[in-house]
Amino acid sequence: MGVTKIFKHNDYELVCSAKALDNGWFAPNLVISKQAWPSRPRTIATRCEEGMTEEAAIQSAYEQGIEWVANYG
């Protein structure tokens, strides 16, 4: 079971989670929702590095979410 943290950034909600992999490492997962109508959650592809811990995966998802909002939001 993975860990999930929710962050607010500007008008967006970033749902950052860490999905457990078979080898004991974790992969970041990111879902972004705009907090205004129309609100449609978007799953954003994230970069994954080898050997990530839960906290590192969540931090990576958060940083990539901030980058996505700055570039596309």
Sine and cosine of phi, psi and omega as CSV:
sin_phi,cos_phi,sin_psi,cos_psi,sin_omega,cos_omega
0.00,0.00,0.71,-0.71,-0.05,-1.00
-1.00,-0.01,0.18,-0.98,0.03,-1.00
-0.97,-0.22,0.63,-0.77,0.00,-1.00
-0.79,-0.61,0.68,-0.73,0.11,-0.99
-0.76,-0.65,0.61,-0.79,0.00,-1.00
-0.93,-0.38,0.77,-0.64,0.01,-1.00
-0.85,-0.53,0.50,-0.86,0.11,-0.99
-0.95,-0.30,0.72,-0.69,0.06,-1.00
-0.60,-0.80,0.89,-0.45,-0.09,-1.00
0.79,0.61,-0.84,-0.54,0.00,-1.00
-0.99,-0.14,0.38,0.92,-0.09,-1.00
-0.85,-0.52,0.51,-0.86,0.13,-0.99
-0.93,-0.37,0.83,-0.56,-0.01,-1.00
-0.96,-0.28,0.90,-0.43,0.05,-1.00
-0.99,-0.17,0.97,-0.25,-0.07,-1.00
-0.96,-0.28,0.77,-0.64,0.00,-1.00
-0.67,-0.74,0.26,-0.97,0.03,-1.00
-0.85,-0.52,0.89,-0.45,0.00,-1.00
-1.00,-0.09,0.79,-0.61,-0.01,-1.00
-0.95,0.32,0.69,-0.72,0.07,-1.00
-0.97,-0.24,0.22,-0.98,-0.06,-1.00
-0.88,0.47,-0.52,0.85,-0.11,-0.99
-1.00,0.02,0.20,0.98,0.01,-1.00
1.00,0.01,-0.03,1.00,0.06,-1.00
-1.00,-0.06,0.05,-1.00,-0.04,-1.00
-0.76,-0.65,0.52,-0.85,0.04,-1.00
-0.90,-0.43,0.68,-0.74,0.03,-1.00
-0.96,0.26,0.53,-0.85,0.07,-1.00
-0.69,-0.72,0.67,-0.74,-0.09,-1.00
-0.70,-0.72,0.79,-0.61,0.12,-0.99
-0.81,-0.58,0.79,-0.62,-0.03,-1.00
-0.90,-0.44,0.72,-0.70,0.06,-1.00
-0.78,-0.63,0.73,-0.68,0.10,-1.00
-0.99,0.17,0.68,-0.73,-0.06,-1.00
-1.00,-0.01,0.66,0.76,0.07,-1.00
-0.54,-0.84,0.37,-0.93,-0.02,-1.00
-0.96,0.28,0.66,-0.75,-0.09,1.00
-0.99,0.12,0.75,-0.66,0.01,-1.00
-0.99,-0.12,0.89,-0.46,-0.01,-1.00
-0.73,-0.69,0.93,-0.37,0.00,-1.00
-0.88,0.48,0.65,-0.76,0.03,-1.00
-0.82,-0.57,0.79,-0.61,0.10,-0.99
-1.00,0.06,0.85,-0.53,-0.07,-1.00
-0.97,-0.22,0.74,-0.67,0.06,-1.00
-0.91,0.41,0.71,-0.71,-0.02,-1.00
-0.87,-0.49,0.44,-0.90,0.08,-1.00
-0.99,0.12,0.66,-0.75,-0.01,-1.00
-0.86,-0.52,0.70,-0.71,0.05,-1.00
-0.94,-0.35,0.43,-0.90,0.02,-1.00
-0.93,0.36,0.61,-0.79,0.12,-0.99
0.97,0.23,0.41,0.91,-0.03,-1.00
-0.96,0.27,0.67,-0.75,0.13,-0.99
-1.00,0.07,0.10,-0.99,0.04,-1.00
-0.84,0.54,-0.77,0.64,-0.04,-1.00
-0.89,0.45,-0.64,0.77,0.01,-1.00
-0.91,0.41,-0.62,0.79,0.02,-1.00
-0.92,0.39,-0.67,0.74,0.03,-1.00
-0.92,0.40,-0.68,0.74,0.04,-1.00
-0.89,0.47,-0.65,0.76,0.03,-1.00
-0.89,0.45,-0.70,0.72,0.03,-1.00
-0.89,0.46,-0.67,0.74,0.02,-1.00
-0.88,0.47,-0.74,0.68,0.00,-1.00
-0.89,0.46,-0.65,0.76,0.03,-1.00
-0.93,0.36,-0.52,0.85,0.08,-1.00
-0.92,0.40,-0.69,0.72,0.05,-1.00
-0.88,0.47,-0.68,0.74,0.03,-1.00
-0.88,0.47,-0.68,0.74,-0.01,-1.00
-0.90,0.45,-0.70,0.71,0.01,-1.00
-0.88,0.47,-0.66,0.75,-0.01,-1.00
-0.91,0.42,-0.60,0.80,-0.07,-1.00
-1.00,0.00,-0.57,0.82,-0.15,-0.99
-0.83,-0.56,-0.22,0.97,-0.13,-0.99
-0.97,0.23,0.00,0.00,0.00,0.00
